[in-house]
Amino acid sequence: MAWRPSVLLVSLLVWGSIAQKRIRKPECSDTEAQRVESEAVMLRSWDDLYGSYKRYTHCDDGAIAEGYSEAVARILVDHWNTLSRLADITRKDTDFRRFVLKHIDETLNLEDVKNIRANAEKRCPSALRDLCRDIRKQSE
């Protein structure tokens, strides 16, 4: 039995639609958005930020993204001595590394950006030079 072009076309369209649904990020519900928006600015450790990232990365936009940026800044400025924990997490999850670097952005207070850059240049543990280099570059 030969395949008719219309049957093949319909099959491809259906398969493509299913594949596209699997690739799309889930929508951020109003409840999730409210929860993460109030949570994001309060995160003060890499583990807490990573947990929030794993739960709500699909909500990373607008005010929520600004909250994540503030959390990244607070941890890098106020808790620089925990940088090795960030390195541990990002060795296993490179997407989280990109997430953290992306949130060193133009929404941050200029003083925080200067402090982040200074930490990366002057207070970097020798084993974390690559991470510090990336942080420094992003802060420029």
C-alpha positions in Angstrom: 0.0 0.0 0.0 1.5 3.3 -1.1 1.4 6.4 1.1 -0.6 9.2 -0.2 0.9 12.6 0.0 -2.0 14.0 2.0 -1.7 11.2 4.6 2.1 11.8 4.9 1.5 15.6 5.2 -1.1 15.1 8.0 1.2 12.8 9.8 4.1 15.2 9.7 1.9 18.1 10.8 0.6 16.1 13.8 4.1 14.9 14.8 5.5 18.4 14.4 2.7 19.8 16.6 3.4 17.2 19.3 7.2 17.9 19.2 6.7 21.6 19.4 4.5 21.2 22.5 7.3 19.3 24.2 9.9 21.9 23.4 7.9 24.9 24.6 8.5 26.3 28.1 5.5 25.9 30.3 3.5 29.1 30.9 4.1 30.9 34.2 0.8 30.9 36.0 -0.4 33.9 37.9 0.1 32.0 41.2 3.6 31.1 40.3 4.4 34.6 39.2 3.2 36.1 42.5 5.1 33.5 44.5 8.4 33.8 42.6 8.2 37.6 42.4 8.0 37.9 46.2 10.6 35.1 46.7 13.2 36.2 44.2 14.4 39.4 45.9 14.8 37.5 49.2 17.1 34.8 48.0 20.5 35.1 49.7 22.3 31.8 49.0 23.2 29.9 45.9 21.3 26.8 47.0 18.1 28.9 47.6 18.5 30.7 44.2 19.2 27.3 42.5 16.0 25.8 44.0 14.0 28.8 42.8 15.6 28.6 39.4 14.7 24.9 39.1 11.1 25.6 40.1 10.4 28.8 38.2 12.9 29.3 35.4 10.0 29.5 33.0 8.9 32.6 34.8 12.2 34.5 34.3 10.9 37.7 32.7 10.0 41.3 33.6 9.8 42.1 37.3 10.7 38.5 38.2 13.9 38.7 36.2 14.7 41.9 38.0 14.2 40.2 41.3 16.5 37.4 40.3 19.1 40.0 39.2 18.9 41.6 42.6 19.3 38.2 44.3 22.4 37.4 42.2 23.8 40.9 43.1 23.2 40.5 46.8 24.9 37.1 46.9 27.9 38.2 44.8 28.3 41.5 46.8 27.3 40.4 50.4 28.3 36.7 50.3 31.2 36.5 47.9 32.9 34.0 50.2 30.3 31.4 49.0 31.5 31.6 45.4 32.8 28.0 45.6 29.2 26.8 46.2 28.2 28.5 43.0 31.0 26.8 41.2 30.0 23.4 42.7 26.4 23.8 41.4 27.4 25.1 38.0 29.8 22.3 37.4 26.7 20.0 37.4 24.3 22.5 35.8 25.8 24.8 33.2 22.4 26.3 32.4 22.4 27.7 35.9 25.8 29.3 35.3 24.3 31.0 32.2 21.3 32.1 34.3 23.5 33.7 37.0 25.7 35.5 34.5 22.7 36.7 32.6 21.4 38.3 35.8 24.4 40.5 36.2 22.7 43.1 34.1 21.8 46.7 33.5 19.0 46.6 36.1 21.5 46.4 38.9 22.7 49.3 41.0 26.0 50.7 39.6 27.7 50.4 43.0 26.8 46.7 43.2 28.2 46.1 39.7 31.4 47.9 40.7 31.6 45.7 43.8 31.0 42.5 41.8 33.7 43.4 39.4 36.1 44.3 42.2 35.4 41.0 43.9 36.0 39.1 40.7 39.3 40.9 40.1 40.7 41.1 43.6 39.1 38.4 45.7 38.9 35.4 43.4 40.0 32.0 44.7 42.7 30.7 42.4 40.7 27.5 41.6 37.7 29.7 40.4 39.6 31.9 37.9 37.3 30.9 34.9 34.2 31.7 36.8 35.6 35.0 38.1 36.7 35.9 34.6 33.1 35.3 33.3 31.7 37.3 36.2 34.1 40.2 35.6 33.3 40.2 31.8 29.6 40.2 32.5 29.9 43.1 35.0 31.7 45.2 32.4 
